[in-house]
């Protein structure tokens, strides 16, 4: 069974629950224009992002604050002093 989206549609007709992979499909020419306009490194559209990963991150319904300082202090090797 496929769930129906009950969120409002945007001006372009896309439902707020439309996945990034769907939204970004067929945007290769647009990406190429952006690369040319801003002098970016030529990177294929398929390599720009993992749209499924973006869908996963943006679907979280909680805040995530990541702090790697404890990992750096207590990771491999002897503990390092905390600098304040």
MARBA-3410 file (N, C-alpha, C, O; in Angstrom, 1 decimal):
84
0.8,-1.2,0.0,0.0,0.0,0.0,0.9,1.2,0.0,1.9,1.3,0.7 ~ 0.5,2.2,-0.8,1.3,3.4,-0.9,0.5,4.5,-0.1,-0.7,4.7,-0.3 ~ 1.2,5.2,0.8,0.6,6.3,1.6,0.4,7.5,0.7,1.2,7.8,-0.1 ~ -0.7,8.1,0.9,-1.0,9.4,0.2,-0.5,10.5,1.0,-0.5,10.6,2.2 ~ 0.1,11.5,0.2,0.6,12.7,0.9,-0.5,13.6,1.2,-1.3,14.0,0.4
-0.6,14.0,2.5,-1.6,15.0,2.9,-1.0,16.3,3.2,-1.7,17.1,4.0 ~ 0.1,16.6,2.7,0.7,17.9,2.9,0.4,18.8,1.7,0.1,18.3,0.6 ~ 0.3,20.2,1.9,0.0,21.1,0.8,1.0,21.0,-0.3,2.2,20.8,-0.1 ~ 0.5,21.3,-1.5,1.4,21.3,-2.6,2.0,22.7,-2.7,1.4,23.7,-2.3 ~ 3.2,22.8,-3.3,3.9,24.0,-3.5,3.4,24.7,-4.8,2.6,24.1,-5.5
3.9,25.8,-5.1,3.5,26.6,-6.3,3.8,25.8,-7.6,3.1,25.9,-8.6 ~ 4.9,24.9,-7.5,5.2,24.1,-8.7,4.5,22.8,-8.8,4.8,22.0,-9.6 ~ 3.5,22.6,-7.8,2.7,21.4,-7.9,3.3,20.2,-7.2,2.7,19.1,-7.2 ~ 4.5,20.3,-6.6,5.1,19.2,-5.9,4.7,19.2,-4.4,4.6,20.2,-3.7 ~ 4.3,18.0,-4.0,3.9,17.8,-2.6,5.1,17.9,-1.7,6.2,17.6,-2.2
5.0,18.4,-0.5,6.1,18.6,0.4,6.8,17.2,0.7,7.9,17.2,1.2 ~ 6.1,16.1,0.5,6.7,14.8,0.8,7.3,14.2,-0.4,7.7,13.0,-0.4 ~ 7.4,14.9,-1.6,8.1,14.4,-2.8,9.6,14.2,-2.5,10.2,15.2,-2.0 ~ 10.1,13.1,-2.8,11.5,12.8,-2.5,12.4,13.7,-3.4,12.1,14.0,-4.5 ~ 13.6,13.9,-2.9,14.6,14.7,-3.6,15.0,14.0,-4.9,15.2,14.6,-5.9
15.1,12.6,-4.9,15.4,11.9,-6.1,14.4,12.2,-7.2,14.8,12.3,-8.4 ~ 13.1,12.3,-6.9,12.1,12.6,-7.8,12.2,14.1,-8.3,12.1,14.4,-9.5 ~ 12.4,15.0,-7.3,12.5,16.4,-7.6,13.7,16.7,-8.5,13.6,17.5,-9.4 ~ 14.8,16.1,-8.2,16.1,16.4,-8.9,16.3,15.6,-10.2,17.2,15.9,-11.0 ~ 15.4,14.7,-10.5,15.5,13.9,-11.7,15.3,14.8,-12.9,14.5,15.7,-13.0
16.2,14.7,-13.9,16.1,15.5,-15.1,16.6,16.9,-15.0,16.4,17.7,-15.9 ~ 17.4,17.2,-14.0,17.9,18.5,-13.8,19.4,18.6,-14.2,20.1,19.6,-13.8 ~ 19.8,17.7,-15.1,21.2,17.7,-15.5,21.6,19.0,-16.2,22.6,19.6,-16.0 ~ 20.7,19.5,-17.1,21.0,20.7,-17.9,21.0,21.9,-17.0,21.9,22.8,-17.2 ~ 20.2,22.0,-16.0,20.2,23.1,-15.1,21.5,23.1,-14.3,22.1,24.1,-14.1
21.9,21.9,-13.9,23.2,21.8,-13.1,24.3,22.3,-14.0,25.2,23.0,-13.5 ~ 24.4,21.8,-15.2,25.4,22.2,-16.2,25.5,23.8,-16.3,26.6,24.3,-16.4 ~ 24.3,24.4,-16.4,24.2,25.9,-16.5,24.8,26.5,-15.2,25.6,27.5,-15.3 ~ 24.5,26.0,-14.1,25.0,26.5,-12.8,26.6,26.4,-12.8,27.3,27.3,-12.4 ~ 27.1,25.3,-13.2,28.5,25.0,-13.2,29.2,26.0,-14.1,30.2,26.6,-13.8
28.6,26.2,-15.3,29.2,27.2,-16.3,29.1,28.6,-15.8,30.1,29.4,-15.9 ~ 28.0,29.0,-15.3,27.8,30.4,-14.8,28.7,30.8,-13.7,29.2,31.9,-13.6 ~ 29.0,29.8,-12.8,29.8,30.2,-11.6,31.2,29.6,-11.6,31.9,29.7,-10.7 ~ 31.6,29.1,-12.8,33.0,28.6,-12.9,33.3,27.4,-12.0,34.4,27.4,-11.5 ~ 32.4,26.6,-11.7,32.6,25.4,-10.8,33.3,24.3,-11.5,33.4,24.2,-12.7
33.9,23.4,-10.7,34.6,22.3,-11.3,33.5,21.4,-12.0,32.5,21.1,-11.4 ~ 33.8,21.0,-13.2,32.8,20.1,-13.9,32.6,18.8,-13.2,33.4,17.9,-13.2 ~ 31.4,18.7,-12.5,31.0,17.5,-11.8,29.7,17.0,-12.3,28.7,17.8,-12.4 ~ 29.6,15.8,-12.7,28.3,15.3,-13.2,27.2,15.4,-12.1,27.4,15.2,-10.9 ~ 26.0,15.7,-12.6,24.8,15.9,-11.7,24.7,14.7,-10.8,24.3,14.8,-9.6
24.9,13.5,-11.3,24.7,12.2,-10.5,25.7,12.2,-9.4,25.4,11.4,-8.4 ~ 26.8,12.9,-9.4,27.8,12.9,-8.4,27.7,14.0,-7.4,28.5,14.1,-6.4 ~ 26.7,14.9,-7.6,26.6,16.1,-6.7,26.1,15.7,-5.4,26.6,16.2,-4.4 ~ 25.2,14.8,-5.3,24.6,14.4,-4.0,24.0,13.1,-4.0,23.7,12.5,-5.1 ~ 23.8,12.5,-2.8,23.0,11.3,-2.7,21.7,11.8,-2.2,21.4,12.0,-1.1
20.7,11.9,-3.2,19.4,12.4,-2.9,18.7,11.6,-1.9,18.0,12.1,-1.0 ~ 18.9,10.3,-1.8,18.3,9.4,-0.8,18.8,9.8,0.6,18.0,9.8,1.5 ~ 20.1,10.1,0.7,20.6,10.5,2.0,20.0,11.8,2.4,19.6,12.0,3.6 ~ 19.8,12.7,1.5,19.2,14.0,1.8,17.8,13.8,2.3,17.3,14.4,3.3 ~ 17.0,12.9,1.6,15.7,12.6,2.0,15.7,12.0,3.5,14.8,12.4,4.3
16.6,11.2,3.8,16.7,10.6,5.2,17.0,11.7,6.2,16.3,11.8,7.2 ~ 18.0,12.6,5.9,18.3,13.6,6.9,17.2,14.6,7.1,16.9,15.0,8.2 ~ 16.6,15.0,6.0,15.5,16.0,6.1,14.2,15.5,6.6,13.3,16.3,7.0 ~ 14.1,14.2,6.7,12.9,13.6,7.3,12.9,13.4,8.8,11.9,13.0,9.4 ~ 14.1,13.6,9.4,14.1,13.5,10.9,13.2,14.4,11.5,13.0,15.6,11.2
12.5,13.9,12.6,11.5,14.8,13.3,12.0,15.2,14.6,11.3,15.4,15.6 ~ 13.4,15.2,14.7,14.0,15.7,16.0,15.3,16.4,15.6,15.8,16.3,14.5 ~ 15.8,17.2,16.5,17.0,18.0,16.3,18.2,17.1,16.6,18.2,16.3,17.5 ~ 19.2,17.2,15.8,20.5,16.5,16.0,21.6,17.5,16.2,21.9,18.3,15.3 ~ 22.3,17.4,17.3,23.4,18.3,17.5,24.6,17.3,17.7,24.7,16.6,18.7
25.6,17.4,16.8,26.7,16.5,16.9,27.9,17.2,17.4,28.2,18.3,16.9 ~ 28.6,16.6,18.3,29.8,17.2,18.8,30.9,16.1,18.9,30.7,15.2,19.6 ~ 31.9,16.3,18.1,33.0,15.3,18.1,34.1,15.5,19.0,35.1,14.8,19.0 ~ 34.0,16.5,20.0,35.1,16.7,20.9,35.4,15.6,21.8,36.5,15.3,22.1 ~ 34.4,14.9,22.3,34.6,13.7,23.2,35.3,12.6,22.4,36.2,11.9,22.9
34.9,12.4,21.1,35.6,11.4,20.3,37.0,11.7,20.1,37.9,10.9,20.1 ~ 37.3,13.0,19.9,38.7,13.4,19.7,39.5,13.3,21.0,40.7,12.9,21.0 ~ 38.9,13.6,22.2,39.6,13.4,23.4,39.8,12.0,23.8,40.9,11.6,24.3 ~ 38.8,11.1,23.6,38.9,9.7,24.1,39.0,8.7,23.0,38.8,7.5,23.2 ~ 39.3,9.1,21.8,39.4,8.2,20.6,40.7,7.4,20.8,41.3,7.3,21.9
41.2,6.9,19.6,42.5,6.1,19.7,43.6,6.9,20.3,43.8,8.1,20.0 ~ 44.4,6.2,21.1,45.5,6.9,21.7,45.2,7.4,23.1,44.0,7.3,23.5 ~ 46.1,8.1,23.7,45.9,8.6,25.1,44.9,9.8,25.1,44.9,10.5,24.1 ~ 44.1,10.0,26.1,43.2,11.1,26.2,44.0,12.4,26.1,45.1,12.6,26.6 ~ 43.4,13.4,25.4,44.0,14.7,25.3,43.3,15.7,26.3,42.1,15.5,26.5
44.0,16.6,26.8,43.4,17.5,27.7,42.4,18.4,27.0,42.5,18.8,25.9 ~ 41.3,18.7,27.8,40.3,19.6,27.2,40.7,21.0,27.3,41.2,21.5,28.3 ~ 40.6,21.7,26.2,41.0,23.1,26.1,39.7,24.0,26.2,38.8,23.8,25.4 ~ 39.7,25.0,27.1,38.6,25.8,27.2,38.9,27.2,26.9,38.0,28.1,27.0
END
